[in-house]
């Protein structure tokens, strides 16, 4: 299926203390602030071709406010909106312009996640201090903190993984790449979608909460898997606990490292992974025992990885599957362990 989308453009996240979060992403993680409007910060990685890839704005809890995607052309933006509204269950709204970008269209998807589509986005021009000697690079390579090269993906939490995947595939042409099912029953707990040759730039974990539109993590890219080990060392030395990793996912085959920012939002740093150019690819289905989350099948994931944002009663699954308690709940929809209503597919 043809997609009018070219790439993930930026993420806007909420933080109760935007100044504290901004200091983390600059001083410890290695991004740069390029704009500040009141208490909202705009940050970039050294390899971002657009002006920024992360927006931190005020909010009561850690959350994802919107995920922004650039289309392949101005005409493709109009086409994308037509496709969305033709689905019949979503209506969004146009904005004339935003910070460093032109008109955009924002909507809440059928499972409650806000998405922004745009075409005109300011191309970043480095000043003399940050200019690279290599013409293809938007600025010189950073050596500060984790020094992420660019924004890689976002993984959201939804009450129906396959419904989410199928809607966004039909509406916007996302390729569905893989799913994870529980060992005990054909209940889908994880899925990955992509707009390009990556294994994914949009992930989905099963959510048992009653809070729509939650996010599981945001993710950034580095060139070398060794950078994850260096980052784990740097984060530990600077008082940031490592939540999970470094290791390798089975789905996507990326090297991964997870930690939290000051708002408690989960951040992933990843590298490696395969490239898939197969036009008629059919989604593969993994079981956790096959190493969907941990390729080497030698490392148990901490239960904290089943938390999503904003915090809510209920847990999420991951590509690892689900904790024993969550598995019992999913296998027994009449369980009294939670009041959440979950659709299994």
Secondary structure, 3 states (H helix, E strand, C coil): CCCCEEEEEEEEEEECCHHHHHHHHHHHHCCEEEEEECCEEEEECCCCCECCCEEEEECCCCEEEEEEEEECCHHHHHHHHHHHHHCCCCCCEEECCECCECCEEEEECCCCCEEEEECCECECCCCCCCCCCCCCCCCCCCCCCCCCCEEEEEEEEECCHHHHHHHHHHHHCCEEEEEEECCCCCCEEEEEEECCCECCCEEEEEECCCCCCEEEEEEEECCCCHHHHHHHHHHHHCCCCEEEEEEECCCCCEEEEEEECCCCCEEEEEEECCECCCCCCCCEEEEHHHCCCCCCCCCCCCHHHHCCECCCCCCECECCECCHHHHHHHHCCCCCCCCCCCCCC
